[in-house]
């Protein structure tokens, strides 16, 4: 299992990638959005 800081770091990396101009293709944006949402759920469950 990854520790929280590693998950958070990956989440922030994906968020930055999603916001960059190079990720404008809709399919890629959608994939990253789903992955980002899943990481958010994992982080929320860890804190409950």
C-alpha positions in Angstrom: 0.0 0.0 0.0 1.3 3.4 -0.8 1.6 6.0 1.9 -0.5 9.2 1.8 2.2 11.5 0.7 3.0 9.4 -2.4 -0.7 9.2 -3.3 -1.1 13.0 -2.8 2.0 13.7 -4.9 0.5 11.5 -7.7 -2.9 13.2 -7.4 -1.3 16.7 -7.7 0.8 15.6 -10.7 -2.3 14.3 -12.5 -4.2 17.5 -11.7 -1.4 19.6 -13.1 -1.2 17.4 -16.2 -5.0 17.6 -16.7 -4.8 21.4 -16.6 -1.9 21.7 -19.1 -2.5 22.7 -22.7 -1.1 19.5 -24.0 -3.9 17.4 -22.5 -6.7 19.0 -24.5 -7.8 15.8 -26.3 -11.2 15.0 -24.8 -10.6 11.2 -24.3 -7.4 11.8 -22.4 -9.0 14.5 -20.3 -11.9 12.1 -19.5 -9.6 9.3 -18.5 -7.5 11.5 -16.2 -10.7 12.9 -14.7 -11.9 9.4 -13.8 -8.5 8.5 -12.4 -8.3 11.7 -10.4 -11.7 11.1 -9.0 -10.8 7.6 -7.9 -7.7 8.9 -6.2 -9.8 11.5 -4.4 -12.1 8.8 -3.1 -9.2 6.8 -1.8 -7.9 9.8 0.1 -11.3 10.5 1.6 -11.7 7.0 2.8 -8.3 7.1 4.5 -9.4 10.1 6.5 -12.8 8.7 7.6 
